[in-house]
Amino acid sequence: MPSSLPDIAPPTAPCMGESEAKRQQILAGAKSVFAEHGYEGASMSVIARKAGVSKGTLYNYFTSKADLFTAFVEQNCREKLPEALAYVQQDGTPQEILTAVARAMVRLMTLPESLMLYRIIVSEAPHFPQLAVSFWEHGPRIVIGTFANWIREQTQRGMLAAEDPEFAAEQFFALCQTRIAHRKRFNMALENEAATEEKVIHNAVRVFLAAYGPATPRA
């Protein structure tokens, strides 16, 4: 029966002089171990060996496996999300912006790192709910909130008509997960991926606009 207790180190004094390069080295090792063994199956000892550091050095940076996994999630989101969300800051019609966002999100959700994180979160959430909370706070919540703000602004301008921008944002991202993302998460084969990707993108935009606009511009 899985234990819900985190893998916590004995107290140790933090080493303030350690370099960022060493931290990245540890995160790279953790990524490899998490990908191979999942969260529960990954031990701090194995991660230390994979990263090429001592267990003591590992604990100078991360006090527990949960702390390390959270840092891994944060880094992935920090690296990947800005590019995907940049389009809502650009000028363009709702259709142009939605198409760009849909393309960015389909590709983001099907990256190997994204698929790996999704599988870990789904499999471990019943036993380690804090992992799901961390993932949600650093990933989906930011994406949904940022996109909802754009939908709200477009609604105020009369270009969209969404009474609940956050719900509309969640619906749009659900549409972007059609066919490709679900199949890749299950390691299922997918033929004509490029054509399917374009179909998913353009139909997500079409369905969204059919439900939420564009409304007639206000005077």
MIMARSE-899095 format. One line per field, with one value per atom (N, C-alpha, C): residue in three letters; atom name; x, z, y. Coordinates in steps of 0.1 Angstrom, whole numbers, plus 5000, padded with zeros to 4 digits. Each point is the difference from the previous one (the first is absolute). Layout:
BEGIN
rest	c(ala  ...) .
atom	c(CA  ...) .
X	c(X  ...) .
Z	c(Z  ...) .
Y	c(Y  ...) .
//
This chain:
BEGIN
rest	c(met  met  met  pro  pro  pro  ser  ser  ser  ser  ser  ser  leu  leu  leu  pro  pro  pro  asp  asp  asp  ile  ile  ile  ala  ala  ala  pro  pro  pro  pro  pro  pro  thr  thr  thr  ala  ala  ala  pro  pro  pro  cys  cys  cys  met  met  met  gly  gly  gly  glu  glu  glu  ser  ser  ser  glu  glu  glu  ala  ala  ala  lys  lys  lys  arg  arg  arg  gln  gln  gln  gln  gln  gln  ile  ile  ile  leu  leu  leu  ala  ala  ala  gly  gly  gly  ala  ala  ala  lys  lys  lys  ser  ser  ser  val  val  val  phe  phe  phe  ala  ala  ala  glu  glu  glu  his  his  his  gly  gly  gly  tyr  tyr  tyr  glu  glu  glu  gly  gly  gly  ala  ala  ala  ser  ser  ser  met  met  met  ser  ser  ser  val  val  val  ile  ile  ile  ala  ala  ala  arg  arg  arg  lys  lys  lys  ala  ala  ala  gly  gly  gly  val  val  val  ser  ser  ser  lys  lys  lys  gly  gly  gly  thr  thr  thr  leu  leu  leu  tyr  tyr  tyr  asn  asn  asn  tyr  tyr  tyr  phe  phe  phe  thr  thr  thr  ser  ser  ser  lys  lys  lys  ala  ala  ala  asp  asp  asp  leu  leu  leu  phe  phe  phe  thr  thr  thr  ala  ala  ala  phe  phe  phe  val  val  val  glu  glu  glu  gln  gln  gln  asn  asn  asn  cys  cys  cys  arg  arg  arg  glu  glu  glu  lys  lys  lys  leu  leu  leu  pro  pro  pro  glu  glu  glu  ala  ala  ala  leu  leu  leu  ala  ala  ala  tyr  tyr  tyr  val  val  val  gln  gln  gln  gln  gln  gln  asp  asp  asp  gly  gly  gly  thr  thr  thr  pro  pro  pro  gln  gln  gln  glu  glu  glu  ile  ile  ile  leu  leu  leu  thr  thr  thr  ala  ala  ala  val  val  val  ala  ala  ala  arg  arg  arg  ala  ala  ala  met  met  met  val  val  val  arg  arg  arg  leu  leu  leu  met  met  met  thr  thr  thr  leu  leu  leu  pro  pro  pro  glu  glu  glu  ser  ser  ser  leu  leu  leu  met  met  met  leu  leu  leu  tyr  tyr  tyr  arg  arg  arg  ile  ile  ile  ile  ile  ile  val  val  val  ser  ser  ser  glu  glu  glu  ala  ala  ala  pro  pro  pro  his  his  his  phe  phe  phe  pro  pro  pro  gln  gln  gln  leu  leu  leu  ala  ala  ala  val  val  val  ser  ser  ser  phe  phe  phe  trp  trp  trp  glu  glu  glu  his  his  his  gly  gly  gly  pro  pro  pro  arg  arg  arg  ile  ile  ile  val  val  val  ile  ile  ile  gly  gly  gly  thr  thr  thr  phe  phe  phe  ala  ala  ala  asn  asn  asn  trp  trp  trp  ile  ile  ile  arg  arg  arg  glu  glu  glu  gln  gln  gln  thr  thr  thr  gln  gln  gln  arg  arg  arg  gly  gly  gly  met  met  met  leu  leu  leu  ala  ala  ala  ala  ala  ala  glu  glu  glu  asp  asp  asp  pro  pro  pro  glu  glu  glu  phe  phe  phe  ala  ala  ala  ala  ala  ala  glu  glu  glu  gln  gln  gln  phe  phe  phe  phe  phe  phe  ala  ala  ala  leu  leu  leu  cys  cys  cys  gln  gln  gln  thr  thr  thr  arg  arg  arg  ile  ile  ile  ala  ala  ala  his  his  his  arg  arg  arg  lys  lys  lys  arg  arg  arg  phe  phe  phe  asn  asn  asn  met  met  met  ala  ala  ala  leu  leu  leu  glu  glu  glu  asn  asn  asn  glu  glu  glu  ala  ala  ala  ala  ala  ala  thr  thr  thr  glu  glu  glu  glu  glu  glu  lys  lys  lys  val  val  val  ile  ile  ile  his  his  his  asn  asn  asn  ala  ala  ala  val  val  val  arg  arg  arg  val  val  val  phe  phe  phe  leu  leu  leu  ala  ala  ala  ala  ala  ala  tyr  tyr  tyr  gly  gly  gly  pro  pro  pro  ala  ala  ala  thr  thr  thr  pro  pro  pro  arg  arg  arg  ala  ala  ala) .
atom	c(N  CA  C  N  CA  C  N  CA  C  N  CA  C  N  CA  C  N  CA  C  N  CA  C  N  CA  C  N  CA  C  N  CA  C  N  CA  C  N  CA  C  N  CA  C  N  CA  C  N  CA  C  N  CA  C  N  CA  C  N  CA  C  N  CA  C  N  CA  C  N  CA  C  N  CA  C  N  CA  C  N  CA  C  N  CA  C  N  CA  C  N  CA  C  N  CA  C  N  CA  C  N  CA  C  N  CA  C  N  CA  C  N  CA  C  N  CA  C  N  CA  C  N  CA  C  N  CA  C  N  CA  C  N  CA  C  N  CA  C  N  CA  C  N  CA  C  N  CA  C  N  CA  C  N  CA  C  N  CA  C  N  CA  C  N  CA  C  N  CA  C  N  CA  C  N  CA  C  N  CA  C  N  CA  C  N  CA  C  N  CA  C  N  CA  C  N  CA  C  N  CA  C  N  CA  C  N  CA  C  N  CA  C  N  CA  C  N  CA  C  N  CA  C  N  CA  C  N  CA  C  N  CA  C  N  CA  C  N  CA  C  N  CA  C  N  CA  C  N  CA  C  N  CA  C  N  CA  C  N  CA  C  N  CA  C  N  CA  C  N  CA  C  N  CA  C  N  CA  C  N  CA  C  N  CA  C  N  CA  C  N  CA  C  N  CA  C  N  CA  C  N  CA  C  N  CA  C  N  CA  C  N  CA  C  N  CA  C  N  CA  C  N  CA  C  N  CA  C  N  CA  C  N  CA  C  N  CA  C  N  CA  C  N  CA  C  N  CA  C  N  CA  C  N  CA  C  N  CA  C  N  CA  C  N  CA  C  N  CA  C  N  CA  C  N  CA  C  N  CA  C  N  CA  C  N  CA  C  N  CA  C  N  CA  C  N  CA  C  N  CA  C  N  CA  C  N  CA  C  N  CA  C  N  CA  C  N  CA  C  N  CA  C  N  CA  C  N  CA  C  N  CA  C  N  CA  C  N  CA  C  N  CA  C  N  CA  C  N  CA  C  N  CA  C  N  CA  C  N  CA  C  N  CA  C  N  CA  C  N  CA  C  N  CA  C  N  CA  C  N  CA  C  N  CA  C  N  CA  C  N  CA  C  N  CA  C  N  CA  C  N  CA  C  N  CA  C  N  CA  C  N  CA  C  N  CA  C  N  CA  C  N  CA  C  N  CA  C  N  CA  C  N  CA  C  N  CA  C  N  CA  C  N  CA  C  N  CA  C  N  CA  C  N  CA  C  N  CA  C  N  CA  C  N  CA  C  N  CA  C  N  CA  C  N  CA  C  N  CA  C  N  CA  C  N  CA  C  N  CA  C  N  CA  C  N  CA  C  N  CA  C  N  CA  C  N  CA  C  N  CA  C  N  CA  C  N  CA  C  N  CA  C  N  CA  C  N  CA  C  N  CA  C  N  CA  C  N  CA  C  N  CA  C  N  CA  C  N  CA  C  N  CA  C  N  CA  C  N  CA  C  N  CA  C  N  CA  C  N  CA  C  N  CA  C  N  CA  C  N  CA  C  N  CA  C  N  CA  C  N  CA  C  N  CA  C  N  CA  C  N  CA  C  N  CA  C  N  CA  C  N  CA  C  N  CA  C  N  CA  C  N  CA  C  N  CA  C  N  CA  C  N  CA  C  N  CA  C  N  CA  C  N  CA  C  N  CA  C  N  CA  C  N  CA  C  N  CA  C  N  CA  C  N  CA  C) .
X	c(5009  4991  5009  4998  5009  4999  5011  5001  4998  4992  4998  5010  5010  5010  5010  5004  5010  5014  5008  5014  5008  5001  5006  5013  5010  5013  5001  5010  5003  5005  4998  5004  5014  5002  5014  5001  5011  5002  5001  4992  5001  5013  5004  5013  4997  5002  4997  5009  5012  5009  4999  4991  4998  4995  5005  4997  4986  4995  4988  5002  5012  5003  4999  5003  4998  4986  4992  4985  4994  5004  4995  5005  5012  5005  4991  4996  4991  4986  4995  4987  5000  5011  5001  5000  5008  5000  4986  4993  4987  4990  5001  4991  5002  5012  5002  4995  5001  4996  4984  4994  4986  4994  5006  4995  5000  5010  5002  4992  4999  4995  4987  4996  4988  5005  4990  5003  5003  4991  5002  5012  5003  5011  5013  5001  5012  5005  5012  5005  5011  5002  5010  5014  5003  5013  5002  4990  5001  5002  4992  5001  5014  5006  5013  5010  4999  5010  4998  4988  4997  5005  4999  5005  5015  5006  5015  5004  4991  5003  4998  5005  4998  4986  4996  4986  5000  5011  5001  4998  5007  4999  4985  4994  4986  4991  5002  4992  5003  5012  5003  4991  4995  4992  4985  4997  4986  4998  4991  4998  4993  4992  4993  4997  4996  4996  4989  4990  4989  5005  5010  5006  5007  5007  5007  4990  4990  4990  4993  4997  4994  5009  5013  5009  5001  4999  5001  4987  4989  4987  5001  5005  5001  5009  5011  5010  4994  4993  4994  4990  4992  4989  5007  5010  5007  5006  5005  5007  4990  4988  4991  4989  4994  4988  5001  5011  5000  4999  5006  4998  4986  4994  4986  4990  5003  4991  5003  5011  5004  4990  4993  4991  4989  4995  4989  5004  5013  5005  5002  4998  5002  4987  5001  4988  4995  4988  4994  4985  4993  4986  4999  4988  4999  5003  4996  5003  5016  5007  5014  5007  4996  5006  4996  4988  4996  5007  5002  5007  5015  5006  5014  5001  4991  5000  4997  4990  4997  5012  5007  5012  5010  5003  5010  4996  4987  4996  5000  4996  5000  5015  5009  5014  5006  4996  5005  4995  4987  4994  5006  5006  5005  5015  5007  5014  5003  5011  5003  5000  5005  5000  4985  4992  4986  4993  5002  4993  5005  5013  5006  4993  5000  4994  4985  4993  4986  4998  5008  4998  5004  5010  5004  4989  4995  4990  4988  4995  4988  5002  5011  5003  5002  5006  5004  4991  4991  4991  4992  4995  4992  5009  5013  5008  5008  5003  5008  4992  4989  4992  5008  5010  5007  5007  5003  5007  4990  4987  4990  4998  5000  4998  5011  5012  5012  5000  4996  4999  4990  4988  4989  5004  5006  5003  5010  5010  5011  4997  4990  4997  4987  4990  4986  4994  5002  4993  5006  5013  5005  4996  5000  4995  4986  4991  4986  4997  5007  4998  5005  5011  5005  4991  4996  4991  4986  4995  4987  5001  5011  5001  4999  5006  4999  4986  4993  4986  4991  5003  4993  5002  5012  5003  4993  5000  4993  4985  4995  4986  4996  5008  4998  5001  5008  5001  4989  4992  4989  5005  5012  5005  4997  4997  4995  4988  4994  4988  5000  5009  5001  4996  4989  4995  5010  5006  5010  5013  5009  5012  5009  5000  5009  4994  4987  4994  5002  4999  5003  5014  5009  5015  5002  4993  5002  4994  4989  4994  5009  5006  5009  5012  5006  5011  4996  4988  4994  4999  4996  4999  5013  5011  5013  5006  4994  5005  4994  4991  4993  5010  4997  5007  5015  5008  5014  5005  4997  5005  4996  4987  4995  5007  5002  5007  5014  5007  5014  5002  4991  5001  4998  4993  4998  5010  5010  5010  4994  4989  4993  5006  5001  5005  4990  5006  4992  5005  4991  5004  4997  5008  4998  4999  5011  4999  4999  5008  5000  4986  4994  4986  4990  5002  4991  5001  5013  5002  4993  5001  4993  4985  4995  4986  4995  5008  4997  5000  5010  5002  4989  4997  4990  4986  4997  4987  4998  5010  4999  4996  5007  4997  4986  4996  4986  4989  5002  4990  4999  5012  5000  4994  5003  4993  4985  4996  4986  4992  5008  4993  5001  5012  5003  5002  4998  5001  5006  5005  5000  4987  4997  4988  5001  4989  5001  5007  5010  5008  4991  5003  4992  5004  4991  5003  5008) .
Z	c(5000  5000  5000  4991  4999  5012  5004  5012  4995  5009  4997  5006  5006  5007  4990  4999  4991  5003  4990  5002  5005  5014  5006  5005  4998  5005  5015  5007  5013  4999  5011  4999  4996  4991  4996  4997  5002  4998  4985  4996  4986  4995  4989  4994  4991  5005  4992  4988  5000  4990  4987  5001  4988  4988  4988  4988  4994  4992  4992  4991  4995  4991  5006  5013  5008  5002  5002  5002  4987  4988  4988  4997  5004  4999  5008  5011  5009  4993  4995  4994  4987  4993  4988  5004  5010  5005  5005  5007  5005  4988  4990  4988  4995  4998  4995  5009  5013  5009  5001  5001  5001  4987  4988  4988  5000  5006  4999  5011  5012  5012  5005  4995  5006  5013  5007  5012  5012  5003  5011  4998  4988  4998  4999  5000  5000  5014  5003  5014  4998  5011  5000  4998  5004  4998  4985  4993  4986  4992  5005  4993  5002  5012  5003  4991  4998  4992  4985  4996  4986  4997  5010  4998  5002  5005  5003  5012  5010  5012  5012  5011  5013  5005  5008  5006  5009  5007  5008  4992  4988  4991  4995  4997  4995  5011  5012  5011  5004  4996  5002  4991  4989  4991  5002  5002  5001  5013  5008  5013  5000  4989  4998  4986  4997  4986  4995  5009  4996  4996  5008  4997  4986  4997  4988  4988  5002  4989  4997  5011  4998  4992  5003  4993  4985  4998  4986  4992  5007  4993  4998  5010  4998  4988  4999  4990  4986  4999  4987  4996  5010  4996  4997  5007  4998  4986  4996  4987  4988  5002  4989  4999  5011  4999  4994  5003  4994  4985  4993  4985  4996  5007  4996  5003  5011  5004  4993  4994  4994  4990  4993  4989  5005  5013  5004  5002  5000  5001  4986  4990  4986  4995  4990  4993  4989  4998  4990  5003  4991  5002  5009  5007  5008  4993  4988  4993  4998  4997  4999  5013  5010  5014  5004  4999  5004  4993  4987  4992  5004  5003  5005  5014  5009  5013  4999  4992  4998  4995  4990  4995  5011  5007  5011  5011  5003  5011  4996  4987  4996  5000  4995  5000  5014  5009  5014  5007  4998  5007  4995  4988  4995  5000  5007  5002  5009  4998  5009  5015  5004  5014  5005  4991  5004  5002  4991  5001  5012  5003  5012  5013  5001  5011  5002  4989  5001  5005  4995  5005  5014  5005  5014  5009  4996  5008  5002  4988  5000  5009  4998  5007  5015  5004  5014  5008  4994  5007  5011  4999  5011  5012  4999  5011  5005  4990  5003  4994  5006  4994  4999  5008  4999  4986  4994  4987  4990  5000  4991  5003  5012  5004  4994  5002  4995  4985  4993  4986  4995  5007  4996  5002  5011  5004  4990  4996  4992  4985  4996  4986  4996  5001  4995  5005  5013  5006  4994  4997  4994  4986  4992  4986  4999  5009  4999  5004  5011  5005  4989  4994  4990  4988  4996  4988  5003  5012  5004  5001  5004  5000  4985  4991  4986  4995  5003  4996  5007  5012  5007  4993  4996  4993  4986  4993  4987  5001  5011  5003  5003  5007  5003  4988  4990  4988  4990  5003  4991  4990  5001  4990  5003  5013  5004  5010  5003  5009  5010  5010  5010  5014  5005  5013  5011  4998  5010  4993  4999  4993  5004  5013  5005  4995  5000  4995  4985  4993  4985  4997  5008  4999  5002  5010  5002  4989  4994  4989  4988  4998  4988  5001  5012  5002  4999  5004  4999  4985  4992  4986  4994  5005  4995  5003  5009  5004  4992  4991  4992  4992  5000  4991  5002  4997  5001  5014  5009  5014  5007  4999  5007  4995  4987  4995  5004  5000  5003  5015  5008  5015  5002  4991  5002  4991  4994  4992  4988  4995  4988  4987  4990  4987  4994  4993  4993  4986  4990  4986  4996  4990  4994  5011  5009  5011  4997  4990  4996  4995  4992  4995  5011  5009  5012  5009  5002  5008  4994  4987  4994  5002  4999  5001  5014  5010  5014  5003  4995  5002  4995  4987  4993  5005  5003  5005  5015  5007  5014  4999  4991  4998  4995  4990  4994  5010  5008  5010  5011  5004  5011  4995  4988  4994  4998  4997  4998  5013  5011  5013  5006  4998  5007  4991  4988  4992  4986  4994  5005  5000  5010  5001  4991  4997  4992  5008  4994  5008  5005  5012  5006  4994  5000  4994  5010) .
Y	c(4988  5012  5012  5010  5012  5008  5005  5009  5014  5008  5014  5009  4994  5008  5005  5013  5005  4995  4999  4996  5011  5002  5012  4996  5010  4997  5005  4994  5006  5014  5008  5014  5002  5010  5003  5014  5006  5014  5003  5010  5004  5005  4997  5005  5011  5012  5012  5003  4994  5003  4991  4990  4991  5008  4996  5007  4996  5009  4997  4988  4999  4989  4987  4999  4988  4996  5011  4998  4995  5005  4995  4986  4997  4986  4990  5004  4992  4998  5011  5000  4991  5001  4991  4986  4996  4987  4995  5009  4997  4998  5008  4998  4986  4995  4987  4989  5002  4989  5001  5011  5001  4994  5003  4995  4984  4995  4985  4993  5006  4993  5006  5012  5006  5007  5005  5008  4990  4991  4991  4991  4996  4991  5006  5014  5007  5003  4996  5003  5011  5007  5010  4995  4988  4993  4998  4995  4998  5013  5010  5013  5006  4998  5005  4994  4986  4993  5005  5001  5004  5014  5009  5014  5001  4989  5001  5008  5000  5008  4991  5004  4992  5003  4991  5001  5013  5003  5012  5012  5001  5011  5002  4989  5000  5006  4996  5006  5014  5005  5014  5009  4994  5008  4997  4987  4996  4992  5005  4993  4987  4998  4987  4997  4988  4997  5008  5004  5008  5014  5005  5013  5000  4989  4999  4999  4992  4998  5014  5007  5013  5009  5000  5009  4995  4987  4995  5005  5000  5004  5015  5008  5015  5003  4993  5003  4997  4989  4997  5010  5004  5010  5014  5003  5013  5001  4988  5000  4999  4993  4997  5010  5005  5007  5014  5008  5013  5001  4990  5000  4997  4991  4996  5011  5008  5011  5013  5001  5013  5005  4991  5004  5009  4999  5008  5014  5003  5014  5007  4992  5006  5005  5008  5006  4989  5000  4991  4998  4994  4997  4988  4998  4989  4987  4998  4988  4998  5010  4999  4997  5006  4998  4986  4996  4987  4989  5002  4990  4998  5011  5000  4993  5004  4994  4985  4996  4986  4992  5005  4993  4999  5010  5000  4990  4999  4992  4985  4997  4986  4995  5008  4996  4999  5009  5000  4987  4997  4989  4986  5000  4988  4999  5009  4999  4988  4993  4989  5004  5011  5004  5002  5006  5002  4987  4991  4987  4992  5001  4993  5006  5013  5006  4997  5000  4996  4986  4991  4986  4998  5007  4999  5006  5012  5006  4991  4995  4992  4987  4994  4987  5002  5011  5002  5009  5007  5010  4993  4988  4994  4998  4998  4997  5013  5009  5012  5012  5004  5010  5014  5002  5012  5002  4989  5000  5007  4995  5005  5015  5004  5014  5009  4995  5007  5002  4989  5000  5010  4999  5009  5015  5003  5014  5006  4992  5005  4998  4993  4997  5004  4991  5003  5013  5003  5011  5013  5001  5012  5001  4989  5000  5005  4994  5003  5014  5005  5013  5011  4997  5010  5001  4988  4999  5006  4998  5005  5015  5006  5015  5005  4993  5004  4999  4989  4998  5012  5003  5011  5013  5003  5012  5001  4989  4999  5001  4995  5001  5015  5006  5015  5008  4996  5007  4997  4990  4995  4990  4995  4991  4985  4998  4987  5002  4989  5001  4989  5001  4989  5005  4995  5004  4995  4989  4994  4997  5010  4999  4988  4997  4989  4987  4998  4988  4999  5011  5000  4996  5005  4996  4985  4995  4985  4992  5005  4993  5000  5012  5001  4990  4999  4991  4986  4997  4986  4997  5009  4998  4997  5007  4998  4986  4993  4987  4989  5003  4990  4992  4987  4990  4999  5010  4998  4999  5009  5000  4987  4997  4988  4987  4999  4988  4999  5011  5000  4997  5005  4997  4985  4993  4985  4992  5007  4994  4993  5005  4995  5005  4992  5005  5010  5009  5010  5002  4998  5002  5014  5005  5013  5011  5000  5009  5014  5004  5015  5004  4992  5003  5000  4991  4999  5012  5004  5012  5012  5002  5012  4999  4988  4997  5004  4995  5003  5015  5007  5014  5008  4998  5008  4997  4988  4996  5005  5000  5006  5015  5007  5014  5002  4992  5001  4998  4989  4997  5011  5005  5010  5013  5004  5012  4998  4988  4998  5002  4997  5001  5014  5006  5013  5012  4999  5013  4997  5010  5014  5007  5008  5008  5012  5006  5013  5010  5006  5011  5011  5004  5011  5014  5009  5013  5008) .
//
